[in-house]
Structures are given as structure tokens and as C-alpha cells.
């Protein structure tokens, strides 16, 4: 979403890791919101982050993976990200 601090935080973390990702704006394309909720198993907060199509959650979950040292391993597998 536009002006979302959690979206910003997630994208900055992914950029710090040098991850290639695709970002979809539900502000600019609201029809994507329903698709996001469905893919995220009912979660409706933004961002929702997917690695290789698997929902991992939002910004907090992404930061937790980073703190635990798991994010780098997930990104090192050549995972395809979307946020």
C-alpha cells in the first residue's frame, strides 16, 4: 500500500539482502487485494510476502526470519519473492 511503513520496512530489508523481488501495489490496483488475501490464507494486512509462492507473512515475520538467520538461507536458494 502507498505510504505503508511496514511495506517500506520489508522492501528495505529485502534490498539490503540484495534480493530480487516483485512488488504489487494494492493501492494502485485494488483488485489485487482479494487475490493477496486468498494467497495469504486469509491474512489481509500488508505487506504479505511470498517466497517461492509460499506465504511467509508480513514485515514482522520477514524481520524475524532475518534475526534468526533463516532469511539469508531462504534467499540463497534462488527463491522468487513477491511482496
N, C-alpha and C positions, 0 to 999 in steps of 0.2 A: 504494500500500500504506500501511496505517497506520504511522505513525512512520518514514516513509522520508524521509531528509534530501534526497535528490535530487528527490523529488516536491515537497517543500516549496519547494526552491530554484526549480524550474521554475514552480510556481504563483505564487511571489512575483515572478519576472521578468515573467511574463505580466500580472500585476496592475499592476506598475509601468508597463507599456506601455498599460494601460487596455484590454487585450484581453478580449473576451467569450469564454469557453471552457466546455466541459463536462468535468467530471472524473468518471471512473469508478473506483470503488474495487474492486480485485481482492481486497482483504482482506474486504470486506463481501459481495462477490458473486464467489466463486472461479470460477464457470462462465464469467465474462468473461475469465479469464486465457488460455484456449485461443484465444478469439476475438482477443484482443490479439496473441498470438504469430503467429497467421495473418495478421492485418492488417499486422503489423510485419515481414513477410517472414522469420519465424523468430527474431527478436530476442525474448528472454524477460526482459530486465531492465526494471525500472520506474524512471521512467515511460517510456512510449512516447508520443510526441507526433505528432499528425497535423494538417496544415494543408490544408484542402480535401480531406481524405481521403488525402493523400499522407503516407507516413511520413517524418518528418524525423530520427527517432532519439530520444535521451533528453535528460536535463538538460544534459549536456556539449555536445551538438550544438546545443541551443537557445541556450546561453550563447555558443557560438562564432558562431552567426548574429548574435547581438546585438553581440558585439565587432567583427564585420566590417561592421556596419551593414546587414546584409541582413534582419534580423528585422523592423525597423520597416517596411521596404518590403513584406515579405510580409504583415504585419498590416494595412497600409494598403490592401490590395487587397480588404478585406472578407472575408478568409479565415475559414472556420469552423474552430475549433480543438477538438481533443479531446486530453485527456491521461490 
